[in-house]
């Protein structure tokens, strides 16, 4: 059955897996042309719902099954009395099998089919049926020019299965990609629709499984799971006899000269996310600000690692890195943390120091790099990380035997055992400083309350993204601290504190 944007399934697949699922449907007795008809009807219904007053359609068709879907939609629009024409970017003579039948049917229904050229005029709603999910190299001519023309048209655009030029596995733009207002995708959700460049190209997403049964998916493991309210890990309810000693003691370490704000944001986030007790080790100069902003946090002015030793024996969880710096002070404190047998969250300069080789990551860690930090940790470029974010997250997780949160559009949570979760919520207003500090403190608080690293990272990333989405509705000027009360509210809605 079809799914709207808020009812998407959890499972995300790579292109090869979706092609295998398609082949299974055909082998089980559903003719390929019937699947093409179902895809076309799903696209046509979504298109009419999106633009109910429209009456003209321009289809740009390639020469694969994606083009066949386009020819079938053109036939449906023609039967509905729309003004329709197909601009053939791929030679119709190259069409084979079901796609060739779809082309022949369109011609028999008097759909106008003409060769596309740079001078071709686009009118009405534009249907992208150019390239589909099989693309794995840079877009070549004439498709590159056709994509540019679609994007320059200013017309409403619907993409069949995936915007042409967007990699179905990674969400990377392969040279150029259609910017769709609506994408209708089939059989299984593609991982690349939710991360990297996808948010700028997919538009509204509608899914239709083309009546695939559960048996079709029985032994094909999803490449990733999309985080949503239904599958999030939950904190246990707190009984009436609850006390602070049962919910962990988080120690946050960071805030060198000039960077006190970062560690204060993390501390406040940990406190407001339910940690039983919160301590802060920072430069002495930042203690008055900490007492003023969050007097509930026990702030220790720290000039050397020796001052941490007694405190490390009393706490249950560490958050290290926000505002830490890479000078001697930060390196000494990080070294002390690395030797503590405690669950930890490493962020910011802790990751930069880890990449430089001056320290080793302890067990039971969650690391939260942005793409630049991930690149340094892997010894590759940021562009290479962004070219395949899922692969980068998994590689980092295996390299450091840690849970990895690869931040960015379509944040990913990777486990060394190969599990991969994705969070595609968020808001452009979140492009501001300090949000990573809030996330680090939040995950630290969830660890302190008894969650394991992967669950804490998944829940923390989802809470953080959805708080940002909620607060982002107010527009530009979002401050990182705006997320903290929103996170607290969302956490209580998701996992109420009391029975």
C-alpha positions in Angstrom: 0.0 0.0 0.0 1.2 3.6 -0.5 2.8 5.6 2.3 2.9 9.3 2.8 5.9 11.2 4.1 4.8 10.6 7.7 4.1 6.9 7.2 7.3 5.7 5.5 8.6 2.3 6.3 11.7 1.9 8.5 13.8 -0.3 6.1 16.2 1.4 3.7 17.9 -0.5 0.9 20.7 -0.1 -1.6 19.9 0.0 -5.4 21.1 -3.6 -6.0 18.8 -4.8 -3.2 15.8 -3.1 -4.7 16.6 -4.6 -8.1 16.7 -8.0 -6.5 13.3 -7.3 -4.8 11.9 -6.3 -8.2 13.2 -9.5 -9.8 11.6 -11.6 -6.9 8.2 -10.0 -7.6 8.5 -10.9 -11.3 9.7 -14.5 -10.5 6.8 -14.9 -8.1 4.3 -14.3 -10.9 3.8 -10.5 -11.2 4.7 -9.6 -14.8 7.1 -6.8 -15.2 4.7 -4.7 -17.2 2.1 -5.0 -14.4 4.7 -3.6 -12.0 5.3 -0.8 -14.5 1.6 -0.1 -14.6 1.4 0.0 -10.8 4.3 2.4 -10.6 2.7 4.6 -13.2 -0.6 4.7 -11.4 1.1 5.5 -8.1 3.0 8.3 -9.8 -0.1 9.7 -11.5 -2.2 9.6 -8.3 0.5 11.4 -6.4 1.0 14.0 -9.1 -2.7 14.8 -9.3 -3.0 15.1 -5.5 0.0 17.5 -5.5 -1.2 19.7 -8.4 -5.0 19.2 -8.6 -5.4 22.2 -11.0 -2.8 21.1 -13.5 -3.8 20.0 -17.0 -0.5 19.8 -18.9 2.4 17.3 -18.6 5.8 17.2 -20.1 7.7 13.9 -19.7 11.4 13.7 -20.2 12.2 10.1 -20.9 15.5 8.1 -21.0 15.9 4.6 -22.4 15.5 2.3 -19.4 12.6 1.1 -17.3 12.4 4.5 -15.7 11.5 5.8 -19.1 8.9 3.1 -19.4 7.3 4.4 -16.2 7.3 7.8 -17.8 5.6 6.7 -21.0 2.9 4.9 -18.9 2.2 8.1 -16.9 2.0 10.0 -20.2 -0.7 7.5 -21.4 -2.6 8.0 -18.2 -2.5 11.8 -18.5 -3.6 11.6 -22.1 -6.6 9.5 -21.2 -7.5 12.0 -18.5 -7.7 14.8 -21.1 -4.4 16.5 -20.3 -2.2 18.1 -22.9 0.8 15.7 -23.0 4.0 15.3 -24.8 7.1 13.2 -24.2 10.6 14.6 -24.9 12.7 11.6 -25.7 16.2 12.2 -24.4 17.0 8.6 -24.9 16.4 7.1 -28.3 13.0 5.2 -28.2 14.5 2.6 -30.5 16.8 1.6 -27.7 13.9 0.7 -25.4 13.6 -3.0 -24.6 11.0 -5.3 -23.0 8.4 -3.6 -20.8 9.7 -0.1 -21.5 9.3 -0.7 -25.3 5.7 -1.9 -24.7 5.0 1.3 -22.6 6.4 3.4 -25.5 4.3 1.6 -28.1 1.2 2.0 -25.9 1.8 5.7 -25.6 2.2 6.1 -29.3 -1.0 4.1 -30.0 -2.8 6.5 -27.6 -1.6 9.5 -29.7 0.8 10.8 -27.1 3.2 13.1 -28.9 6.8 11.9 -28.7 9.5 14.1 -30.0 13.3 14.1 -29.6 14.6 16.4 -26.9 16.9 19.2 -27.8 18.3 22.2 -25.9 15.6 24.3 -27.6 12.7 22.1 -26.4 10.1 24.0 -24.4 9.0 22.5 -21.1 5.3 23.2 -20.1 3.0 22.3 -17.2 4.1 19.7 -14.7 7.5 18.1 -15.7 8.0 14.4 -15.1 11.6 13.2 -14.7 11.8 9.7 -16.2 15.4 10.0 -17.3 17.9 7.8 -15.3 16.4 5.9 -12.4 18.4 4.0 -9.7 20.9 2.3 -11.8 23.2 5.4 -12.3 26.6 4.9 -10.7 28.8 7.3 -12.6 28.7 11.0 -13.5 25.7 12.1 -15.6 26.7 12.5 -19.2 25.3 14.3 -22.2 22.6 14.7 -23.3 21.2 13.9 -19.9 23.2 16.6 -18.1 21.7 19.3 -20.3 18.2 17.9 -19.9 18.6 18.0 -16.1 19.9 21.5 -16.2 16.9 22.5 -18.4 14.4 20.9 -15.9 16.0 22.8 -13.0 16.0 26.1 -14.8 12.4 25.8 -15.9 10.8 27.0 -12.7 8.0 24.5 -13.3 6.7 21.9 -10.8 8.7 18.7 -11.1 7.9 15.1 -10.2 10.7 12.4 -10.2 10.0 8.8 -10.9 11.6 6.6 -8.3 14.6 8.9 -7.7 15.6 12.3 -9.0 17.8 11.7 -12.0 21.5 12.2 -11.1 21.1 11.4 -7.4 22.9 8.2 -6.3 20.4 5.8 -4.8 23.0 4.3 -2.4 24.7 7.4 -1.1 22.5 10.5 -1.8 25.4 12.1 -3.6 24.8 14.2 -6.7 26.6 12.6 -9.6 27.5 15.7 -11.5 24.1 17.2 -11.6 20.7 16.1 -10.3 17.1 17.0 -10.9 15.6 19.1 -8.1 12.1 17.6 -7.7 9.1 19.0 -5.8 7.8 15.4 -5.5 9.5 12.0 -5.7 7.4 8.8 -6.0 9.6 5.8 -5.2 8.8 2.1 -5.3 9.2 -1.4 -3.8 11.8 -0.4 -1.2 13.0 2.9 0.1 16.5 3.8 -1.2 19.1 4.8 1.4 20.3 7.7 -0.9 16.9 9.4 -0.6 17.7 10.4 3.0 21.2 11.6 3.3 24.0 13.8 1.8 22.5 15.9 -1.0 19.1 14.3 -1.0 17.3 16.9 1.0 17.9 19.5 -1.7 16.6 17.2 -4.5 13.9 14.9 -3.3 11.1 17.2 -2.3 8.0 15.6 -0.9 8.5 11.8 -0.8 5.8 9.3 -1.5 6.4 5.6 -1.3 4.5 2.7 -2.9 5.5 -0.9 -2.4 3.7 -2.0 -5.6 1.9 -4.7 -3.6 5.0 -6.5 -2.6 4.3 -9.1 0.1 6.3 -9.5 3.3 7.7 -12.7 1.9 9.4 -10.7 -0.8 11.6 -9.0 1.8 12.1 -12.1 4.0 15.8 -12.7 3.7 17.1 -9.4 2.3 18.4 -7.4 5.3 17.9 -3.7 5.1 21.1 -1.6 4.6 19.9 0.8 7.3 16.9 1.6 9.4 15.2 5.0 9.4 14.7 6.3 12.9 11.1 7.2 13.8 8.8 7.4 16.9 7.7 3.8 16.5 11.2 2.2 16.5 13.1 4.4 18.9 14.7 2.9 22.0 13.0 4.1 25.2 14.2 5.0 28.6 12.4 3.1 31.4 9.8 5.0 33.4 10.9 6.3 36.8 9.2 4.9 39.8 7.9 7.1 42.7 11.0 6.0 44.7 13.4 7.4 42.1 16.5 9.3 43.4 19.4 11.0 41.7 21.8 8.2 42.4 20.0 5.9 40.1 20.4 8.0 36.9 24.1 8.4 36.6 26.7 11.0 37.2 28.0 12.7 34.0 31.4 14.4 34.1 31.9 16.9 31.2 35.5 17.8 30.4 36.4 20.8 28.2 36.4 24.6 27.9 39.9 25.8 27.4 40.6 29.6 27.3 38.1 31.2 24.9 35.9 28.1 24.5 33.9 28.1 27.7 30.5 28.3 26.0 30.8 25.0 24.3 31.2 22.9 27.5 28.5 25.0 29.3 26.1 24.1 26.5 27.0 20.4 26.9 26.6 20.6 30.6 23.2 22.2 30.5 22.1 19.7 27.9 23.2 16.7 30.1 21.4 18.2 33.1 18.1 18.9 31.2 18.2 15.4 29.5 17.8 13.6 32.8 21.2 12.8 34.2 21.0 12.3 38.0 24.1 14.4 38.7 26.3 16.5 36.4 29.9 17.7 37.1 32.0 20.0 34.9 35.8 20.1 34.7 36.9 23.3 33.0 39.2 26.2 33.2 38.8 28.1 36.5 38.0 31.2 34.7 34.7 29.6 33.4 33.5 28.5 36.8 31.6 31.8 37.7 29.8 31.6 34.4 28.9 28.0 35.0 27.5 28.8 38.5 25.5 31.6 37.1 24.1 29.7 34.1 23.6 26.2 35.6 24.1 26.3 39.4 22.9 22.6 39.6 26.1 21.5 37.8 29.1 20.9 40.1 31.8 23.0 38.4 35.5 22.3 39.2 38.2 24.7 38.1 40.8 22.4 36.6 44.4 23.4 35.8 45.8 19.8 35.4 44.8 16.3 34.8 45.8 15.3 38.4 42.8 17.2 39.7 40.5 14.8 37.7 41.7 11.6 39.3 39.5 11.6 42.4 36.5 12.8 40.4 36.9 10.1 37.8 36.4 7.4 40.5 33.0 8.9 41.4 31.3 9.4 38.0 29.6 7.0 35.7 29.9 8.6 32.3 32.2 11.1 30.5 31.6 13.7 27.8 34.9 14.9 26.5 35.8 17.5 23.8 33.5 20.5 23.6 35.8 23.5 23.8 38.7 21.3 24.8 41.3 22.8 22.5 44.4 21.0 21.2 47.0 22.6 23.5 48.7 20.9 26.4 45.8 21.4 28.9 43.3 19.7 26.6 45.7 16.9 25.7 46.4 16.1 29.4 42.7 16.0 30.3 41.9 13.9 27.3 44.7 11.4 28.2 43.3 11.1 31.7 39.8 10.4 30.3 41.1 7.9 27.9 42.4 5.8 30.8 39.1 5.8 32.7 37.1 2.6 32.3 33.8 4.4 31.8 31.3 4.9 28.9 32.3 8.0 27.1 31.2 10.5 24.4 34.0 12.1 22.4 33.3 15.2 20.4 35.0 18.1 18.7 38.7 18.6 19.7 38.8 15.2 21.4 38.3 13.8 17.9 40.9 16.0 16.4 43.4 14.8 19.0 42.4 11.3 18.4 43.0 11.8 14.6 46.5 13.2 15.4 47.5 10.0 17.1 48.3 11.4 20.5 45.7 9.3 22.3 43.7 6.1 21.8 40.0 5.7 22.1 38.8 3.6 25.1 36.1 0.9 25.0 32.4 1.8 25.1 32.7 5.1 23.4 30.4 7.1 21.2 32.1 9.5 18.9 30.2 12.3 17.2 32.2 13.7 14.2 31.0 16.1 11.6 32.2 15.2 8.0 35.5 17.2 8.4 36.4 15.4 11.7 35.4 12.0 10.1 37.7 12.7 7.2 40.7 13.4 9.5 39.9 10.2 11.5 39.8 8.1 8.3 42.7 9.9 6.6 40.7 10.9 3.6 39.1 14.1 2.3 35.8 15.6 3.4 34.6 15.2 -0.1 35.3 11.5 0.0 33.3 11.2 3.3 30.4 13.0 1.8 30.6 10.9 -1.4 29.5 7.9 0.6 28.4 8.8 4.1 27.1 5.3 5.0 30.3 3.7 4.1 32.3 6.3 6.0 30.3 5.9 9.1 30.6 2.1 9.1 34.3 2.3 8.3 34.9 4.7 11.3 32.9 2.4 13.6 34.9 -0.6 12.7 38.2 1.2 12.8 37.7 2.5 16.3 35.3 -0.2 17.6 32.9 2.6 18.7 29.4 3.8 18.0 29.7 6.6 15.4 27.3 9.5 14.9 28.2 11.0 11.5 26.5 14.4 11.7 25.1 16.3 8.8 22.0 16.1 6.5 20.7 12.6 7.1 22.7 11.9 10.2 23.9 8.3 10.5 24.5 6.1 13.6 26.9 3.2 12.9 27.7 0.2 15.2 30.8 -2.0 14.8 28.6 -5.0 14.2 27.3 -3.4 11.0 24.1 -1.9 12.2 23.3 1.5 10.6 20.5 3.9 11.5 19.6 7.1 9.8 17.8 10.3 11.0 16.6 12.5 8.2 14.7 15.1 10.3 16.1 18.5 10.9 15.9 22.1 9.7 18.1 24.5 7.8 18.0 26.9 10.7 20.2 24.3 12.6 23.2 25.5 10.6 24.6 27.4 13.5 27.3 26.9 16.2 26.9 24.9 19.3 24.4 22.3 18.3 27.0 19.5 18.4 27.8 20.5 22.0 24.2 20.1 22.9 24.1 16.7 21.2 27.2 15.4 23.0 25.7 16.3 26.4 22.4 14.7 25.5 23.9 11.4 24.5 26.1 11.5 27.7 22.9 11.9 29.8 21.2 8.9 28.0 24.3 6.8 28.6 24.3 7.8 32.3 20.6 6.6 32.5 21.5 3.1 31.5 21.2 3.0 27.7 23.9 1.3 25.6 25.9 3.4 23.2 24.0 2.6 20.0 20.5 3.1 21.6 21.7 6.3 23.3 23.1 7.6 20.0 19.9 6.8 18.1 17.6 8.3 20.6 19.8 11.3 21.1 20.2 12.0 17.4 16.4 11.8 16.9 15.6 14.0 19.8 18.2 16.6 18.7 17.0 16.6 15.1 13.4 16.9 15.9 13.9 19.6 18.5 15.8 21.5 15.8 13.0 20.9 13.3 10.5 22.2 15.9 12.5 25.3 16.8 13.6 25.9 13.2 10.0 26.7 12.3 10.6 30.1 13.9 13.2 30.8 11.2 16.8 32.1 11.2 18.6 33.0 14.4 18.2 29.6 16.1 20.6 29.4 19.1 21.9 26.0 20.2 20.4 26.6 23.7 17.0 26.9 22.1 17.1 23.1 21.6 17.5 22.2 25.2 13.9 22.8 26.5 12.5 21.3 23.3 14.6 18.2 23.8 13.4 17.9 27.3 9.7 18.1 26.2 10.2 15.6 23.4 12.0 13.1 25.7 9.1 13.3 28.1 6.5 12.8 25.3 8.5 9.8 24.0 9.4 8.2 27.4 7.4 9.7 30.3 9.4 10.1 33.5 6.7 8.6 35.7 4.6 5.5 35.6 
